[in-house]
Each structure stands twice: as C-alpha cells, then as structure tokens.
C-alpha cells in the first residue's frame, strides 16, 4: 500500500492503481487535487480523507473504497463511487 499525505499542496493528474495495489490518500491543510482516482476501478483498495480546508475536483469518474470528506468535492459532471455506490 502507498500512503500519500498532501499538506498544503496542489496536485494535478490522474491516479492509476492496479489490482494488487492499495492507496491511502490524505488531502490536508488547504490541499487541492484535480484529477481522477482509480478510474478503471482496478485498485485493491483506495481510502481517501479530505480535511475541512481541502478540495478535490474530479476530471473523470472515480472509484474509492472509503471516503472521509470534511472538505469540498467538485464533481464537475463526473461520478464518484464509494464502495460501489454512486455519490
């Protein structure tokens, strides 16, 4: 498993995860992520935490296993699936 802790960061790009890999991603302290996560729905697990100061703007449909969202998600017309359920 990979843990990505973004603190006061701007991240742009898609995150791809294969079937044997897991991602723990934490957007903290005014971080901004623009991109899709696991758009092919192949990851073993994806756990995402967004704190109250952080934002995620989707650029494609995304699949996560668990989501703790205290911040802002801009769906921008795309769908976020959490444990298989569209949000």
QUIDAGI-V107148 format. One record per backbone hydrogen bond with DSSP energy under -0.5 kcal/mol. NH is the residue of the N-H (numbers start at 1). CO is the residue of the C=O. E is the energy in kcal/mol with one decimal. If there is no record, write none. Layout:
# QUIDAGI-V107148
NH CO E
NH CO E
This chain:
# QUIDAGI-V107148
2 22 -2.4
4 2 -0.5
4 24 -3.0
5 3 -0.6
6 4 -0.7
6 26 -2.9
7 5 -0.6
8 28 -2.0
8 29 -0.5
11 9 -0.5
11 32 -3.1
13 34 -2.5
15 36 -3.0
16 14 -0.6
21 18 -1.6
23 45 -2.1
24 2 -2.9
25 23 -0.5
25 47 -3.0
26 4 -3.0
27 49 -3.1
28 6 -3.2
28 26 -0.7
32 9 -2.9
33 55 -2.3
34 11 -2.7
35 33 -0.5
35 57 -2.2
38 15 -2.8
41 38 -2.1
44 18 -0.8
44 21 -2.5
45 21 -0.8
47 23 -2.9
48 46 -0.5
48 66 -2.5
49 25 -2.6
50 68 -3.0
51 27 -2.6
54 51 -1.7
55 31 -2.3
56 72 -2.1
57 33 -2.8
58 56 -0.6
58 74 -2.4
62 79 -2.2
63 37 -1.9
64 81 -2.8
65 46 -2.5
66 46 -2.0
68 48 -2.4
69 67 -0.5
70 50 -3.0
70 68 -0.7
72 54 -2.0
74 56 -2.9
75 73 -0.7
78 75 -2.8
81 62 -3.0
81 79 -0.5
82 80 -0.5
82 85 -2.7
83 64 -3.0
83 81 -0.6
85 82 -1.6
86 84 -0.5
87 80 -2.6
